[in-house]
Amino acid sequence: MVKITTTGDKITDAPLAKIGGKGLFVKEIEEALLRGEIDMAVHSMKDLPVQLPPGLKIGAITQREDPRDVLISKRGGLGDLPPGSVIGTSSLRRRVQLLMINPRWQIRPLRGNLDTRLRKLRTEELSAIIVAAAGLIRLHLEGEATEYIPPEVILPAVGQGALGVEIRQGDKLEEIVSALHHPFTALAVRAERAFLAKLEGGCQVPIAAYGKVEGEKVILQGMVASLDGGRVFRGEEEGDDPEEVGVRLGERLLEAGAEEVLREIWR
């Protein structure tokens, strides 16, 4: 086991959108993989850019943990938080969707690992924080959760709850790590990542998606919004080809007006 501290782990006082995006959580790990210093890398799928460096591939996507976001609050669930409540999150995706619920909430940037975020909830003037359920569960901190937020209320990040095992292309390890692969999770995540790729999004854009497999179909919900949350585009598509479903939903939202929003963000 080789522990690698990435640039994204070191910088805890700035929003991801301003320091280079989620790729900062994987860059050093991928470089070690390409140099042969490690043989496989384990990432949160929501941290992996849709374009991988040449020579690398995703060898397995593990069975998804709970993909939802979780509210950890001093004052009850979302419905109990009065106007003026201060909620900690640095995620544009969460910020926009929270303000859609109540535009009078105050959203304060919050970075750091889970322990740091929980400590800030206790020591700073925060009413609540929003984190990924998967992190709480993996660290056996489920007791901290106040409310698990359904995707109908706040759509999760692309790939949230799933782990990806990255390997070198053509490596003999591919057969070994394939034992960790969960086909249904992979289908859902492939649809989400195709949606993200079609929108050419990153953490500078409020984008969310959640895919699930029912029978032989992939059902994908997706959202893209302006930075101020004033314009929100949300839809759903389904089909048997995950990439096609993701692209189709992306195209639909672009045609509905998301293309103009994205142009303004990237300008």
C-alpha positions as a Markdown table, in Angstrom:
| # | Residue | x | y | z |
|---|---|---|---|---|
| 1 | Met | 0.0 | 0.0 | 0.0 |
| 2 | Val | 1.4 | 3.4 | -1.0 |
| 3 | Lys | -0.1 | 6.5 | 0.4 |
| 4 | Ile | 0.1 | 9.5 | -1.9 |
| 5 | Thr | -1.0 | 13.0 | -0.8 |
| 6 | Thr | -2.2 | 14.9 | -3.8 |
| 7 | Thr | -2.2 | 18.6 | -4.5 |
| 8 | Gly | -6.0 | 18.6 | -3.9 |
| 9 | Asp | -5.5 | 17.1 | -0.5 |
| 10 | Lys | -3.0 | 19.8 | 0.5 |
| 11 | Ile | -5.0 | 22.8 | -0.5 |
| 12 | Thr | -7.9 | 23.2 | 1.8 |
| 13 | Asp | -8.5 | 26.9 | 1.8 |
| 14 | Ala | -9.7 | 27.5 | -1.7 |
| 15 | Pro | -12.7 | 26.3 | -3.9 |
| 16 | Leu | -11.8 | 23.5 | -6.3 |
| 17 | Ala | -13.0 | 25.6 | -9.2 |
| 18 | Lys | -10.3 | 28.2 | -8.5 |
| 19 | Ile | -7.3 | 25.9 | -8.0 |
| 20 | Gly | -7.7 | 23.6 | -11.0 |
| 21 | Gly | -10.6 | 21.2 | -10.4 |
| 22 | Lys | -10.9 | 17.7 | -9.2 |
| 23 | Gly | -8.1 | 16.5 | -11.4 |
| 24 | Leu | -5.8 | 17.8 | -8.6 |
| 25 | Phe | -6.9 | 14.8 | -6.5 |
| 26 | Val | -5.6 | 12.3 | -9.1 |
| 27 | Lys | -2.6 | 13.9 | -10.9 |
| 28 | Glu | 0.2 | 12.7 | -8.6 |
| 29 | Ile | -1.3 | 9.2 | -8.3 |
| 30 | Glu | -1.6 | 8.8 | -12.1 |
| 31 | Glu | 2.0 | 10.0 | -12.5 |
| 32 | Ala | 3.2 | 7.4 | -10.1 |
| 33 | Leu | 1.2 | 4.8 | -12.0 |
| 34 | Leu | 2.7 | 5.8 | -15.3 |
| 35 | Arg | 6.2 | 5.7 | -13.8 |
| 36 | Gly | 5.7 | 2.2 | -12.5 |
| 37 | Glu | 6.0 | 3.2 | -8.9 |
| 38 | Ile | 2.5 | 1.7 | -8.2 |
| 39 | Asp | 0.6 | -0.9 | -10.1 |
| 40 | Met | -3.0 | 0.2 | -9.6 |
| 41 | Ala | -4.7 | 3.3 | -8.2 |
| 42 | Val | -7.9 | 3.6 | -6.3 |
| 43 | His | -10.0 | 6.8 | -6.8 |
| 44 | Ser | -13.4 | 8.0 | -6.1 |
| 45 | Met | -15.1 | 8.0 | -9.5 |
| 46 | Lys | -16.3 | 11.5 | -8.9 |
| 47 | Asp | -12.7 | 12.7 | -8.8 |
| 48 | Leu | -11.7 | 11.1 | -12.1 |
| 49 | Pro | -11.8 | 13.4 | -15.1 |
| 50 | Val | -13.6 | 11.9 | -18.1 |
| 51 | Gln | -10.4 | 12.0 | -20.1 |
| 52 | Leu | -7.7 | 9.8 | -18.7 |
| 53 | Pro | -4.0 | 10.2 | -19.6 |
| 54 | Pro | -2.7 | 8.1 | -22.5 |
| 55 | Gly | -1.6 | 4.7 | -21.3 |
| 56 | Leu | -4.1 | 4.5 | -18.5 |
| 57 | Lys | -7.6 | 2.9 | -18.2 |
| 58 | Ile | -10.2 | 2.1 | -15.6 |
| 59 | Gly | -9.8 | -1.6 | -14.9 |
| 60 | Ala | -12.8 | -1.9 | -12.5 |
| 61 | Ile | -15.6 | 0.1 | -11.0 |
| 62 | Thr | -16.7 | -1.2 | -7.7 |
| 63 | Gln | -20.2 | -1.7 | -6.4 |
| 64 | Arg | -21.6 | 1.6 | -5.5 |
| 65 | Glu | -22.0 | 2.7 | -1.9 |
| 66 | Asp | -25.0 | 5.0 | -1.1 |
| 67 | Pro | -24.7 | 7.8 | -3.8 |
| 68 | Arg | -26.8 | 10.3 | -1.9 |
| 69 | Asp | -25.7 | 13.5 | -0.1 |
| 70 | Val | -26.2 | 13.7 | 3.6 |
| 71 | Leu | -27.1 | 16.7 | 5.8 |
| 72 | Ile | -25.3 | 16.9 | 9.2 |
| 73 | Ser | -27.1 | 19.5 | 11.1 |
| 74 | Lys | -27.3 | 21.1 | 14.5 |
| 75 | Arg | -31.0 | 22.0 | 13.9 |
| 76 | Gly | -32.7 | 19.0 | 12.3 |
| 77 | Gly | -33.4 | 18.2 | 8.6 |
| 78 | Leu | -33.5 | 20.5 | 5.6 |
| 79 | Gly | -37.1 | 21.3 | 6.4 |
| 80 | Asp | -36.1 | 22.5 | 9.8 |
| 81 | Leu | -33.4 | 25.0 | 8.8 |
| 82 | Pro | -34.8 | 28.5 | 8.9 |
| 83 | Pro | -33.9 | 31.4 | 6.5 |
| 84 | Gly | -30.4 | 32.7 | 7.3 |
| 85 | Ser | -29.1 | 29.3 | 8.2 |
| 86 | Val | -25.4 | 28.9 | 7.3 |
| 87 | Ile | -24.7 | 25.6 | 5.4 |
| 88 | Gly | -21.1 | 24.6 | 4.7 |
| 89 | Thr | -20.1 | 23.2 | 1.3 |
| 90 | Ser | -17.7 | 24.2 | -1.4 |
| 91 | Ser | -19.5 | 22.2 | -4.1 |
| 92 | Leu | -21.2 | 24.4 | -6.7 |
| 93 | Arg | -23.6 | 21.5 | -7.5 |
| 94 | Arg | -24.7 | 21.4 | -3.8 |
| 95 | Arg | -24.8 | 25.2 | -3.5 |
| 96 | Val | -27.1 | 25.7 | -6.5 |
| 97 | Gln | -29.5 | 22.9 | -5.4 |
| 98 | Leu | -29.6 | 24.1 | -1.8 |
| 99 | Leu | -30.5 | 27.7 | -2.9 |
| 100 | Met | -33.2 | 26.2 | -5.1 |
| 101 | Ile | -34.8 | 24.8 | -1.9 |
| 102 | Asn | -34.4 | 28.0 | 0.0 |
| 103 | Pro | -32.7 | 31.1 | -1.5 |
| 104 | Arg | -32.4 | 32.7 | 1.9 |
| 105 | Trp | -29.9 | 30.1 | 3.2 |
| 106 | Gln | -26.3 | 31.2 | 3.4 |
| 107 | Ile | -23.8 | 28.9 | 1.8 |
| 108 | Arg | -20.3 | 29.0 | 3.2 |
| 109 | Pro | -17.2 | 27.3 | 1.5 |
| 110 | Leu | -16.0 | 24.2 | 3.4 |
| 111 | Arg | -13.0 | 22.1 | 2.4 |
| 112 | Gly | -10.9 | 19.4 | 4.1 |
| 113 | Asn | -11.3 | 15.8 | 4.9 |
| 114 | Leu | -14.4 | 14.5 | 6.7 |
| 115 | Asp | -13.0 | 14.9 | 10.2 |
| 116 | Thr | -12.1 | 18.5 | 9.4 |
| 117 | Arg | -15.6 | 19.2 | 8.2 |
| 118 | Leu | -17.2 | 17.7 | 11.2 |
| 119 | Arg | -14.9 | 19.7 | 13.5 |
| 120 | Lys | -15.7 | 22.9 | 11.6 |
| 121 | Leu | -19.4 | 22.2 | 12.1 |
| 122 | Arg | -18.8 | 22.0 | 15.9 |
| 123 | Thr | -16.4 | 25.0 | 16.2 |
| 124 | Glu | -17.5 | 27.5 | 13.5 |
| 125 | Glu | -20.7 | 29.4 | 13.0 |
| 126 | Leu | -22.3 | 26.7 | 10.8 |
| 127 | Ser | -25.9 | 25.4 | 11.1 |
| 128 | Ala | -25.2 | 22.4 | 9.0 |
| 129 | Ile | -22.9 | 20.8 | 6.4 |
| 130 | Ile | -23.5 | 18.6 | 3.4 |
| 131 | Val | -21.2 | 15.6 | 2.6 |
| 132 | Ala | -21.4 | 12.4 | 0.6 |
| 133 | Ala | -23.1 | 9.5 | 2.3 |
| 134 | Ala | -20.5 | 7.1 | 1.0 |
| 135 | Gly | -17.7 | 8.9 | 3.0 |
| 136 | Leu | -19.7 | 8.6 | 6.2 |
| 137 | Ile | -20.5 | 5.0 | 5.7 |
| 138 | Arg | -16.9 | 4.0 | 4.7 |
| 139 | Leu | -15.6 | 5.6 | 7.9 |
| 140 | His | -18.4 | 4.1 | 10.1 |
| 141 | Leu | -19.7 | 7.6 | 10.9 |
| 142 | Glu | -23.3 | 7.0 | 9.9 |
| 143 | Gly | -24.4 | 8.1 | 13.3 |
| 144 | Glu | -23.4 | 11.7 | 12.4 |
| 145 | Ala | -26.1 | 11.9 | 9.6 |
| 146 | Thr | -29.2 | 14.0 | 10.3 |
| 147 | Glu | -30.9 | 13.4 | 6.9 |
| 148 | Tyr | -30.1 | 11.4 | 3.8 |
| 149 | Ile | -31.1 | 13.6 | 0.9 |
| 150 | Pro | -32.9 | 11.8 | -2.0 |
| 151 | Pro | -31.8 | 12.5 | -5.6 |
| 152 | Glu | -35.2 | 14.0 | -6.2 |
| 153 | Val | -34.1 | 16.9 | -3.9 |
| 154 | Ile | -30.4 | 17.1 | -4.5 |
| 155 | Leu | -28.9 | 15.2 | -7.4 |
| 156 | Pro | -25.5 | 13.7 | -6.5 |
| 157 | Ala | -22.2 | 14.2 | -8.3 |
| 158 | Val | -21.2 | 12.2 | -11.3 |
| 159 | Gly | -19.8 | 8.9 | -10.1 |
| 160 | Gln | -20.5 | 9.6 | -6.4 |
| 161 | Gly | -20.3 | 6.5 | -4.2 |
| 162 | Ala | -18.4 | 4.4 | -6.7 |
| 163 | Leu | -14.6 | 3.6 | -6.6 |
| 164 | Gly | -12.5 | 3.2 | -9.7 |
| 165 | Val | -9.4 | 1.1 | -10.0 |
| 166 | Glu | -7.1 | 2.7 | -12.5 |
| 167 | Ile | -4.3 | 0.6 | -14.2 |
| 168 | Arg | -1.9 | 0.8 | -17.1 |
| 169 | Gln | -3.3 | -0.3 | -20.5 |
| 170 | Gly | -2.3 | -3.8 | -21.4 |
| 171 | Asp | -1.2 | -4.6 | -17.9 |
| 172 | Lys | -1.6 | -8.2 | -16.8 |
| 173 | Leu | -3.3 | -6.8 | -13.7 |
| 174 | Glu | -6.4 | -6.2 | -15.7 |
| 175 | Glu | -7.6 | -9.8 | -15.3 |
| 176 | Ile | -7.0 | -9.6 | -11.5 |
| 177 | Val | -8.8 | -6.3 | -10.8 |
| 178 | Ser | -11.7 | -7.4 | -13.0 |
| 179 | Ala | -12.9 | -9.4 | -9.9 |
| 180 | Leu | -13.7 | -6.1 | -8.3 |
| 181 | His | -15.9 | -4.9 | -11.2 |
| 182 | His | -19.6 | -4.4 | -10.6 |
| 183 | Pro | -21.3 | -4.3 | -14.0 |
| 184 | Phe | -24.5 | -2.6 | -12.9 |
| 185 | Thr | -22.6 | 0.2 | -11.2 |
| 186 | Ala | -20.4 | 0.5 | -14.2 |
| 187 | Leu | -23.4 | 1.0 | -16.6 |
| 188 | Ala | -24.8 | 3.7 | -14.4 |
| 189 | Val | -21.5 | 5.5 | -14.0 |
| 190 | Arg | -20.7 | 5.3 | -17.7 |
| 191 | Ala | -24.0 | 7.0 | -18.5 |
| 192 | Glu | -23.2 | 9.8 | -15.9 |
| 193 | Arg | -19.7 | 10.3 | -17.3 |
| 194 | Ala | -21.0 | 10.4 | -20.9 |
| 195 | Phe | -23.4 | 13.2 | -19.8 |
| 196 | Leu | -20.6 | 15.1 | -18.1 |
| 197 | Ala | -18.4 | 14.7 | -21.2 |
| 198 | Lys | -21.1 | 16.0 | -23.5 |
| 199 | Leu | -21.5 | 19.1 | -21.4 |
| 200 | Glu | -17.7 | 19.4 | -21.2 |
| 201 | Gly | -18.1 | 20.1 | -17.5 |
| 202 | Gly | -16.0 | 20.0 | -14.4 |
| 203 | Cys | -16.2 | 21.4 | -10.9 |
| 204 | Gln | -16.3 | 24.9 | -12.4 |
| 205 | Val | -19.9 | 24.1 | -13.5 |
| 206 | Pro | -22.9 | 23.1 | -11.4 |
| 207 | Ile | -23.5 | 19.7 | -13.0 |
| 208 | Ala | -25.2 | 16.7 | -11.4 |
| 209 | Ala | -26.2 | 13.2 | -12.6 |
| 210 | Tyr | -27.5 | 10.0 | -11.2 |
| 211 | Gly | -27.9 | 6.8 | -13.1 |
| 212 | Lys | -29.5 | 3.5 | -12.1 |
| 213 | Val | -30.2 | 0.2 | -13.9 |
| 214 | Glu | -33.6 | -1.2 | -14.0 |
| 215 | Gly | -33.9 | -4.5 | -15.9 |
| 216 | Glu | -32.0 | -3.9 | -19.2 |
| 217 | Lys | -32.4 | -0.2 | -19.1 |
| 218 | Val | -30.2 | 2.6 | -17.8 |
| 219 | Ile | -32.2 | 5.5 | -16.4 |
| 220 | Leu | -30.3 | 8.8 | -16.0 |
| 221 | Gln | -31.3 | 12.0 | -14.3 |
| 222 | Gly | -29.1 | 15.0 | -15.0 |
| 223 | Met | -28.9 | 18.7 | -14.2 |
| 224 | Val | -26.9 | 21.7 | -15.2 |
| 225 | Ala | -27.3 | 25.2 | -13.8 |
| 226 | Ser | -25.9 | 28.7 | -14.0 |
| 227 | Leu | -23.5 | 29.7 | -11.3 |
| 228 | Asp | -26.1 | 31.8 | -9.5 |
| 229 | Gly | -28.7 | 29.1 | -9.8 |
| 230 | Gly | -31.0 | 31.4 | -11.7 |
| 231 | Arg | -31.2 | 29.1 | -14.6 |
| 232 | Val | -31.5 | 25.3 | -14.0 |
| 233 | Phe | -32.0 | 22.6 | -16.6 |
| 234 | Arg | -32.9 | 19.2 | -15.5 |
| 235 | Gly | -34.1 | 16.1 | -17.4 |
| 236 | Glu | -34.2 | 12.3 | -17.6 |
| 237 | Glu | -33.4 | 9.8 | -20.4 |
| 238 | Glu | -33.3 | 6.0 | -20.5 |
| 239 | Gly | -32.1 | 3.3 | -22.9 |
| 240 | Asp | -29.9 | 0.2 | -23.1 |
| 241 | Asp | -26.7 | 2.0 | -24.2 |
| 242 | Pro | -25.2 | 4.0 | -21.3 |
| 243 | Glu | -23.1 | 6.3 | -23.4 |
| 244 | Glu | -25.9 | 7.0 | -25.8 |
| 245 | Val | -28.3 | 7.8 | -22.9 |
| 246 | Gly | -25.7 | 10.2 | -21.4 |
| 247 | Val | -25.1 | 12.0 | -24.7 |
| 248 | Arg | -28.8 | 12.2 | -25.5 |
| 249 | Leu | -29.6 | 13.8 | -22.1 |
| 250 | Gly | -26.7 | 16.2 | -22.5 |
| 251 | Glu | -27.9 | 17.2 | -25.9 |
| 252 | Arg | -31.4 | 17.7 | -24.7 |
| 253 | Leu | -30.3 | 20.1 | -21.9 |
| 254 | Leu | -28.0 | 22.0 | -24.2 |
| 255 | Glu | -30.8 | 22.6 | -26.6 |
| 256 | Ala | -33.1 | 23.7 | -23.7 |
| 257 | Gly | -30.7 | 26.5 | -22.9 |
| 258 | Ala | -27.8 | 25.0 | -21.0 |
| 259 | Glu | -25.4 | 25.7 | -23.9 |
| 260 | Glu | -25.8 | 29.5 | -23.3 |
| 261 | Val | -25.1 | 29.0 | -19.6 |
| 262 | Leu | -22.0 | 27.0 | -20.3 |
| 263 | Arg | -20.7 | 29.6 | -22.8 |
| 264 | Glu | -21.1 | 32.3 | -20.1 |
| 265 | Ile | -19.2 | 30.2 | -17.6 |
| 266 | Trp | -16.3 | 29.4 | -19.9 |
| 267 | Arg | -16.1 | 32.9 | -21.3 |
